[in-house]
Amino acid sequence: MKRIRVELSNKCLITPSGLTLVGAALGKSDLVKCSNRVAVDKKRS
């Protein structure tokens, strides 16, 4: 398993670096599995 190291810095972050962090966090969570189990009906379209 790859570890993510977060450090405080004065450097400016670009958008892709933030997306990489968010993608890694979502990959370790159960958000996708939980959202796939949500029942979708006419009220939740």
N, C-alpha and C positions, 0 to 999 in steps of 0.2 A: 504494500500500500504506500502510495506517495504522500508525503507530508507537505503541508503548505505552511510556509513560514511568513508571518506577518510582522513587519517592522515599521516603526514611525520614522518618517523621513521628510525632508523639505522638498523632495523632488516632485515634479508634476506628473500625475498618472494620466495615461491616455485611456480612452474608452475600451479598447480590447483587453487591457490588463484587468479592468474592473469586471468585464464579462467573464474572463477566465476564472476569477475568484468566485463569482456567483455560480457559474457552471459547476465548479468543483464542489461547492457547498450543496447545490441541488442534487448532484450525483450521489452524495453521501446520505441524503435524506430520503424519506419514504413519500415525498410529495407526489411523485408521478404515480406510484402504486395506489395511493389514497385517492387521487383525482380520477384515476381510471375506474374506481369502484363506485363513484358517486352516480346515483340514479338520475337520469336525465328524462324529464317529462316536459309537457307543454309549458309549465311555469318556469322551467330552467332551460331556456333555449339559448 
